Structures are given as C-alpha cells and as structure tokens.
Amino acid sequence: MDREALERAGTFGKDIRSLKPDIVIDMICFTKPSAEMLVKALSGQGVNLRQMPNYFVSL
C-alpha cells in the first residue's frame, strides 16, 4: 500500500479496515489528520489500534 497516495485519496483508513485486522500498529504516523483518519475508520470495529506518532502529531 502507498500510504501517502491513499491518504491523499482519503481511503487509507477504509483500506486498512478492509483487511479485517485484529491489531494495527502504526509506526509511521506523521500528521494529526493521518492519525484521526485511521482512528475514525477502525473505531467500533473490534480492532486493537496502537499508534506511535511523531512528536509533532501530539502538539
């Protein structure tokens, strides 16, 4: 998957959700919108999401 292209298209979270994961560990989250897109797509899906955001995401 090309994360940057999928984020620009607004489908990254939905594409990850379509894989029906039990757990997602996001080690390359660089922006707050990127983090929010994944949280929104996976909320209520029974997926264990762990994000290790860049410092700037938490500002």
MODELLER restraints for C-alpha pairs under 7 A, 6 or more apart:
rsr = mdl.restraints
at = mdl.atoms
rsr.add(forms.Gaussian(group=physical.xy_distance, feature=features.Distance(at['CA:3:A'], at['CA:12:A']), mean=6.50, stdev=0.5))
rsr.add(forms.Gaussian(group=physical.xy_distance, feature=features.Distance(at['CA:6:A'], at['CA:12:A']), mean=4.71, stdev=0.5))
rsr.add(forms.Gaussian(group=physical.xy_distance, feature=features.Distance(at['CA:13:A'], at['CA:37:A']), mean=5.69, stdev=0.5))
rsr.add(forms.Gaussian(group=physical.xy_distance, feature=features.Distance(at['CA:13:A'], at['CA:38:A']), mean=4.57, stdev=0.5))
rsr.add(forms.Gaussian(group=physical.xy_distance, feature=features.Distance(at['CA:13:A'], at['CA:41:A']), mean=4.98, stdev=0.5))
rsr.add(forms.Gaussian(group=physical.xy_distance, feature=features.Distance(at['CA:14:A'], at['CA:41:A']), mean=5.77, stdev=0.5))
rsr.add(forms.Gaussian(group=physical.xy_distance, feature=features.Distance(at['CA:17:A'], at['CA:41:A']), mean=6.60, stdev=0.5))
rsr.add(forms.Gaussian(group=physical.xy_distance, feature=features.Distance(at['CA:17:A'], at['CA:42:A']), mean=6.20, stdev=0.5))
rsr.add(forms.Gaussian(group=physical.xy_distance, feature=features.Distance(at['CA:21:A'], at['CA:47:A']), mean=6.49, stdev=0.5))
rsr.add(forms.Gaussian(group=physical.xy_distance, feature=features.Distance(at['CA:22:A'], at['CA:47:A']), mean=5.04, stdev=0.5))
rsr.add(forms.Gaussian(group=physical.xy_distance, feature=features.Distance(at['CA:22:A'], at['CA:48:A']), mean=6.23, stdev=0.5))
rsr.add(forms.Gaussian(group=physical.xy_distance, feature=features.Distance(at['CA:23:A'], at['CA:47:A']), mean=5.38, stdev=0.5))
rsr.add(forms.Gaussian(group=physical.xy_distance, feature=features.Distance(at['CA:23:A'], at['CA:48:A']), mean=4.48, stdev=0.5))
rsr.add(forms.Gaussian(group=physical.xy_distance, feature=features.Distance(at['CA:23:A'], at['CA:49:A']), mean=5.78, stdev=0.5))
rsr.add(forms.Gaussian(group=physical.xy_distance, feature=features.Distance(at['CA:24:A'], at['CA:48:A']), mean=6.27, stdev=0.5))
rsr.add(forms.Gaussian(group=physical.xy_distance, feature=features.Distance(at['CA:24:A'], at['CA:49:A']), mean=4.86, stdev=0.5))
rsr.add(forms.Gaussian(group=physical.xy_distance, feature=features.Distance(at['CA:24:A'], at['CA:50:A']), mean=6.19, stdev=0.5))
rsr.add(forms.Gaussian(group=physical.xy_distance, feature=features.Distance(at['CA:25:A'], at['CA:49:A']), mean=6.06, stdev=0.5))
rsr.add(forms.Gaussian(group=physical.xy_distance, feature=features.Distance(at['CA:25:A'], at['CA:50:A']), mean=4.76, stdev=0.5))
rsr.add(forms.Gaussian(group=physical.xy_distance, feature=features.Distance(at['CA:25:A'], at['CA:51:A']), mean=5.87, stdev=0.5))
rsr.add(forms.Gaussian(group=physical.xy_distance, feature=features.Distance(at['CA:26:A'], at['CA:50:A']), mean=6.14, stdev=0.5))
rsr.add(forms.Gaussian(group=physical.xy_distance, feature=features.Distance(at['CA:26:A'], at['CA:51:A']), mean=4.67, stdev=0.5))
rsr.add(forms.Gaussian(group=physical.xy_distance, feature=features.Distance(at['CA:26:A'], at['CA:52:A']), mean=6.19, stdev=0.5))
rsr.add(forms.Gaussian(group=physical.xy_distance, feature=features.Distance(at['CA:27:A'], at['CA:51:A']), mean=6.23, stdev=0.5))
rsr.add(forms.Gaussian(group=physical.xy_distance, feature=features.Distance(at['CA:27:A'], at['CA:52:A']), mean=5.16, stdev=0.5))
rsr.add(forms.Gaussian(group=physical.xy_distance, feature=features.Distance(at['CA:27:A'], at['CA:53:A']), mean=6.77, stdev=0.5))
rsr.add(forms.Gaussian(group=physical.xy_distance, feature=features.Distance(at['CA:28:A'], at['CA:53:A']), mean=6.73, stdev=0.5))
rsr.add(forms.Gaussian(group=physical.xy_distance, feature=features.Distance(at['CA:29:A'], at['CA:35:A']), mean=6.18, stdev=0.5))
rsr.add(forms.Gaussian(group=physical.xy_distance, feature=features.Distance(at['CA:29:A'], at['CA:52:A']), mean=6.96, stdev=0.5))
rsr.add(forms.Gaussian(group=physical.xy_distance, feature=features.Distance(at['CA:29:A'], at['CA:53:A']), mean=4.97, stdev=0.5))
rsr.add(forms.Gaussian(group=physical.xy_distance, feature=features.Distance(at['CA:29:A'], at['CA:54:A']), mean=6.28, stdev=0.5))
rsr.add(forms.Gaussian(group=physical.xy_distance, feature=features.Distance(at['CA:30:A'], at['CA:53:A']), mean=6.23, stdev=0.5))
rsr.add(forms.Gaussian(group=physical.xy_distance, feature=features.Distance(at['CA:30:A'], at['CA:54:A']), mean=5.31, stdev=0.5))
rsr.add(forms.Gaussian(group=physical.xy_distance, feature=features.Distance(at['CA:30:A'], at['CA:57:A']), mean=6.13, stdev=0.5))
rsr.add(forms.Gaussian(group=physical.xy_distance, feature=features.Distance(at['CA:31:A'], at['CA:57:A']), mean=5.04, stdev=0.5))
rsr.add(forms.Gaussian(group=physical.xy_distance, feature=features.Distance(at['CA:32:A'], at['CA:57:A']), mean=4.87, stdev=0.5))
